[in-house]
Amino acid sequence: MNRLGILSILIVFSSYASIFAPMFRELPQVFSVSYIFGSPQDLGLAGGVAPMLQATVVVLSISVLVAASLGLPVAIVLSRSENVWLRSALDLLAGIPSIVFGLLGHAVFVQGLGFGYSLLSGGLTLACMILPFFIRVAEDGFRLIPQSYSPLASSLGFTEASRTFRIEIPLVMPSLVTGFILSWMRAAAETAALLFTAGYSIRPVEGIGLFGSGRPLSVHVFELSMNIGGADDMAWRSAGLLMLVSFSFILLLRVSSAIRKLRQILLRAYQKEIFPKNIYLENGPKKRSSCD
Amino acid sequence: MWSKVWVTFLYKIPLKVAPALVILFLLFGFALVLKETSLFFHFRSTDGVLSILRGFLSTEWYPEEGQYGILAMVLGSLAVVLLALGLSLPLSFFSAISIVFFLPRTLAAALQQLLQLFAGIPSVMIGLFGLVTLIPALSSTMPIGFGLASAGIILAIVLLPHTCIQICEVIENQCTDIMLSGQSLGFSRSGSIVRLLIPERLPILCQTILLAASRGLGETLAVMMVAGNIVNLPSGLFEPFRTLNATIALEMPYAAEAHRGSLFILGVLTFMLVLVLRGIARGVGRIRFLDSDTGDRI
């Protein structure tokens, strides 16, 4: 039984390694300034991906911010009382395939609300797509708060709003951050929903603003591989950049927590060196009397 | 006092408005999609409903000439999902069992983290891999690289990480009771897995399989890049074919009025298929072999 398992693990991981291999081969060239800040030439066969990168960041930011701001109140509501309509609506949203979501976003944002092919439509469509996901993570976080905190807070004089903002949200913050990061990664990996909502244009974002069409990196990879011949290297390079963007938040989080820990260690070492006998720092408050 | 009023409104209004917005978006969205599908019936020649339905059941998809047969594409979608499940399910199942029960804990944790990483890969990258690596490799041995085989392999690669993680969670959720009982009865480790744990978890495993199938039905781009996209019945493993989602993605940029409506109808059809699969999955997941109070066989 275990031998089968090890064999299948080897098959799985070797196939994924072969997927990552071309990307790692192109990764050094992703880190050049001309690539990140340059404009595409030859329809993307050469040059940089600056407009695509900007479009990606804009669309991702819109989607995650909208999903988080809509999702937080919904998670609070769901964690307090079970609402059948809301729950089934979210289950429905979670089950819609990505390309049908593209059609939905097209019908609602591009045509219905009249935004046209724009980064805004793409961002809002993606926001609705990752909304159930974020709500699931946030709701799990809110359900971890003990039920006794509610009467405790009222007995201490907190209003419901104060309790939510000052007690529950700081408690839930790690879950929210995790949800944020996972939503960012999920949105970055999304292509099909953006095909009919954000458009294909490769003009720089400064020239077009929020309501203009742009091409996020995932759509760019798709274009390069399907519709333009011989652009495989550039496609892998864009895919590498896309993975970097999608992991940027996780990396940021890890780096910031590592920096914080380093600061703590350095501070502690500094204090120990200057005040080696300071028992307030090492052993806690000084015993004032024998009955401390 | 004024700040109290402000904060209360910053709290009470979003808490009412946000859920309402979600539900409204859903209703609004479905209404607009249905409006787009009505374009199809608008611009068609005045056929009866039965002839339209019969027209859907043919395999000829030539929208410019008014032929809207979707049978080839529906069969293509189903075939590629079946093939992908057949490839990915054994692999993820055995990997999950190894990871949860047999491997050293540090290695298992590292593998699970890696699987989470793989689950976050954009499917375009996997399609790109298929286009650039898999198809030339297949083309050297077979006449054409595009077809059911490569599409099945690519879809299996897309579905694998998430399915493996789900099966890991299903297996290790409250497994200590069963494993301890098996140990006390003298079962070996693999024996208690195969003969005690798996039969008890069978409904939830079936639920996972059906949910993986629904996700496979929804996957568009990776399959589209390696399938060949010619509207044929999927006849052989190496014949080009087309899925439902690929049709929507490919023809949407230039679709005219009735054609556009038909693409929206295809989208609704895909959504219905996914809904049906998820509903069946939920029903299957509720099956219990043992009565929860008394422990008797149902």
Interface residues (C-beta under 8 A of the other chain):
Chain A: M1 N2 L4 G5 I6 L7 S8 I9 I11 V12 F13 S15 Y16 S18 I19 P22 M23 L70 G71 L72 P73 V74 I76 V77 N83 W85 L86 A89 L90 L92 L93 G95 I96 P97 S98 I99 V100 L103 L104 A107 V108 Q111 G112 C128 L131 T159 E160 A161 S162 T164 F165 M185 R186 A188 A189 E190 T191 A192 L195 F196 S218 V221 F222 S225 M226 D232 A235 W236 A239 L242 M243 S246
Chain B: K4 V7 T8 L10 Y11 K12 P14 L15 V17 A18 P19 L21 V22 I23 F25 L26 F28 G29 F30 L32 V33 K35 E36 P90 L91 S92 F93 F94 S95 I97 S98 I99 F102 L111 L114 F118 G120 I121 P122 S123 V124 M125 I126 G127 L128 F129 L131 V132 T133 I157 L160 C164 S190 I193 V194 S214 L217 G218 E219 T220 L221 M224 M225 N245 I248 A249 M252 L263 F264 G267 V268 T270 F271 V274 L275 R278
